[in-house]
Amino acid sequence: MNSKFKLTENSKVHIHNAPDTFSLKDITSASTKPFERVIAFVFSIEELTSYLQYCIDEQLVTEQGYLF
């Protein structure tokens, strides 16, 4: 899974709303923004648009970062 998200041990990652069974090997969620990768688990279009707007407003993702 780490290669799918292009993650390394030094990546600044934020995981939003992850299920209890989700984990990435050797990767922990960073606590300070901005993040290089944001992995968001959403369950509706409304939740997706709301979280996307939040990411934009709070500048959560670096300029060359990814939101999955």
C-alpha positions in Angstrom: 0.0 0.0 0.0 2.9 2.4 0.7 4.1 2.3 -2.9 0.5 3.0 -4.1 0.5 6.2 -2.1 4.1 6.9 -2.9 5.0 7.0 0.8 8.4 6.8 2.4 9.3 6.7 6.1 10.0 10.5 5.9 6.6 11.4 4.3 4.4 13.8 6.2 1.1 12.0 6.0 -2.3 12.8 7.5 -5.0 10.1 7.6 -8.6 11.4 8.0 -11.5 9.2 9.2 -9.6 5.9 8.8 -11.3 2.7 9.7 -9.9 0.8 12.7 -8.6 -1.9 10.4 -6.5 0.5 8.2 -2.8 0.8 8.7 0.3 1.6 6.7 3.5 -0.3 7.3 6.0 1.9 9.1 4.0 5.1 8.4 2.5 7.2 11.2 0.2 10.3 10.8 2.0 13.6 11.2 0.7 16.2 13.5 1.8 19.4 11.8 0.5 20.8 8.5 1.0 21.1 5.6 1.2 17.4 4.6 2.7 15.8 1.6 0.0 13.2 1.5 -3.6 13.3 2.9 -5.5 10.1 2.8 -9.2 10.7 3.4 -11.9 8.1 4.0 -15.3 9.6 3.0 -18.6 8.0 2.5 -20.7 10.5 0.6 -20.2 13.2 -2.1 -21.2 15.8 0.5 -18.6 14.6 2.9 -16.0 14.7 0.1 -16.8 18.2 -1.0 -16.9 19.4 2.6 -13.5 17.8 3.4 -12.0 19.1 0.2 -13.0 22.6 1.0 -11.6 22.2 4.5 -8.2 21.1 3.0 -8.2 24.1 0.8 -9.2 26.6 3.5 -6.6 25.2 6.0 -3.9 24.6 3.4 -3.4 21.0 4.5 -1.6 19.8 1.4 1.8 21.0 0.2 1.9 22.5 -3.3 3.3 19.3 -4.8 1.3 17.1 -2.4 -1.5 14.6 -3.0 -5.0 14.1 -1.6 -6.3 10.6 -1.9 
